[in-house]
Amino acid sequence: MAVRVGIIGLGVMGADHARTLHRSVASAVVTRVTDIDTERSAQLSAEITSAAVSTDGIALINDDEVDAVLIASHDSTHAALTMACVKAGKPVLCEKPLAPTTKEAAAVVAAENGAGLISLGFNRRFDPAFAELRSTIRSGDLGNPLLVHFSHRNVASYPGADSAFSITGSAVHEFDTVPWLLGSPIVEVSWHAPKRSSRVSEKLQDPQIMLLRTADGVLTTAETFINAAYGYDVRCEVVCETGAVQVTKPDRTVIDAAGRRGTGYPADWRPRFADSYRRELQAWVGAIISGTATPLASARDGLAASAVADAVITSMNGGGKTVAVTVPEI
Ligand code: ISE
């Protein structure tokens, strides 16, 4: 049995997921694709010959040749399209975020009503390095975690990105990864503005620092810098009572040349997290085939991350003072 997957949104992530499903995920076939840019749809359909072009997302969701849907369209479309999948009774993997606001995310969770059809693309859960980091913490070998240092650097932001988008589009990964690592929800946040890079517009505070307190008392420093220029670089270190553990860059080679030794940085998240996307998609398809609960982040995880994002934005809008904001319990 192959799961017939329809993909809505063929930008950076949608196209990458389509190729991964086509080339590397067993028991999956991409049967429908759609994008508001019809040229993109035509190009991908020509590349992946099993994929016909649907006129729009709703048509794709309701197509009899689609068993499951992957949403990688603009963030603003995620909630409505995910609810349409729930209405059609079809499993859906929605790229993060589930929705830009808690209110929209809560509506999606209510619409799903515990049916377990929704998965979220918080891919760090399937990254081998982050998985090993989590198992090391959970082993207790280093004692209790005390603090976490996260830094999340992109080469360059999307055109028009503002401070809130940096939070909902990038830092939102940390809002899921930290509770997943620690097994404890984020209960209080504060947002801080370092010196702004002279290379970004006035409407974007870049970099940003967030302090995330989890219910277990652990404090996380989360840096987001989406115009770091030098490379795509995600770092995470967990400091415990008797030791520390951090993810490493998945380098395969070191270059010695011109009197220097070094490794490279990828231009964006696709090479850095390629293994995680493939494992995430295989786990999603496998659960659909076996009829078991999704092993990916759930709609409630997506709601929790959106609630943290809302709280961080509230702190950011607190007039430049360091305003700690309590995250409402989901
Ligand atoms: C992008 O949309 C992703 O989801 C990447 O995983 C993240 O690292 C990046 O900052 C986002 O822009």
Residues whose N, C-alpha, C, O or C-beta is under 5 A from the ligand:
A	BS01	ISE	N154 G169 S170 W269
